[in-house]
Amino acid sequence: MRAVSLPEVPYGATAVRPDWSELPFAVRAAIGARLGAEVSGVRSAGGGFTRAFAAVVTTVDGGRAFVKAAPVTDPTADWYAREAAVTRALPPDVPAARPRWTLVVDGWFVLCLDAVDGRVPGLPWAPAELDAALQAWAVSAAALAEPSDELRAVGLVSLPEILWHEMSWWSEIVRGREPLPPAPAWVPERLGELAALERALPALAGGAGVLHGDLRVDNVLIDPAGAAWLCDWTWPCLGAPWFDAVTLLVSAYASGLDADALLERWEAPVGAVDGALAALGGYWLVRASGGPSSASPHSRQHQRFSGTQALSWLASRRGWV
């Protein structure tokens, strides 16, 4: 087994969020009124990379709900509104929390979802938990292969379009439009090959099914029965389901596991996985070099870790190191 690489901060502890007491009184009162009972306990979500409120809220009558809240002037409020629309339209087979209600009060947007009794998987991945996460995505991908009209109405961009416009950083670097970010020592000699892999990817990643679009270890919860739930459905798009599997398996590669063997069931086209790893590596490393983030002090380390691991996996697959 290869050496295990771990992020500087565990993914269950990356978020910096306001406490319940820091929410405006009117917002707290409105949440309690909608829940039908006084709030007696709040457990903040440690994972994620936003500064918005997100917590499992318990009421005096034993009720539980997952509540997210952000000022309407914060882009996160738009993300929460989109998450509500997407999760409301997901097919029943998709293991994801469903929304109960939303409200706007005192300049804040609030989303209430069913509370999932679960935890973010630890790294290195336990094989059983990784299998559960991959199975959850396989079930979801099958259920989302033909999206409903309601889900389409949310507005779904194609993955190839995203790849062309947001994840073509090696091509930008080769053209001199973007500086080379800190990267593994072998990268400068392989810039042309990285850009070529990146350019070939959009033609290989298209599809009619719905992707999660942000399938990372911190968007997975493992419940007491060992089953996986998929969280934070903010960025779904239309494309090939193997792409989300690659995104998730970057952390499995870092965990020393045989990520290539785990990918076999997804039947990615020849060259597609290498293209995905090149594009993901470039995207994450460029983002990591962007200076301090206003979202979370740990977001840059996540991007740096993920980009480095994606490129390490790519180099291993192509015999570059």
HELIX and SHEET records of a PDB file:
HELIX    1   1 TYR A   11  ALA A   13  5                                   3    
HELIX    2   2 TRP A   20  GLU A   22  5                                   3    
HELIX    3   3 PHE A   25  LEU A   35  1                                  11    
HELIX    4   4 PRO A   75  ALA A   89  1                                  15    
HELIX    5   5 PRO A  127  ALA A  143  1                                  17    
HELIX    6   6 ASP A  149  ALA A  153  1                                   5    
HELIX    7   7 LEU A  159  GLU A  166  1                                   8    
HELIX    8   8 TRP A  169  VAL A  174  1                                   6    
HELIX    9   9 VAL A  187  ARG A  190  5                                   4    
HELIX   10  10 LEU A  191  ALA A  200  1                                  10    
HELIX   11  11 VAL A  217  ASN A  219  5                                   3    
HELIX   12  12 TRP A  242  ALA A  254  1                                  13    
HELIX   13  13 ALA A  259  LEU A  263  1                                   5    
HELIX   14  14 GLU A  264  TRP A  266  5                                   3    
HELIX   15  15 ALA A  272  ALA A  288  1                                  17    
HELIX   16  16 SER A  299  ARG A  318  1                                  20    
SHEET    1   A 5 VAL A  39  SER A  44  0                                        
SHEET    2   A 5 PHE A  53  THR A  59 -1                                        
SHEET    3   A 5 ARG A  64  PRO A  71 -1                                        
SHEET    4   A 5 TRP A 108  LEU A 113 -1                                        
SHEET    5   A 5 PRO A  99  VAL A 105 -1                                        
SHEET    1   B 2 GLY A 209  LEU A 211  0                                        
SHEET    2   B 2 CYS A 237  GLY A 239 -1                                        
SHEET    1   C 2 VAL A 220  ILE A 222  0                                        
SHEET    2   C 2 ALA A 228  LEU A 230 -1                                        
END                                                                             
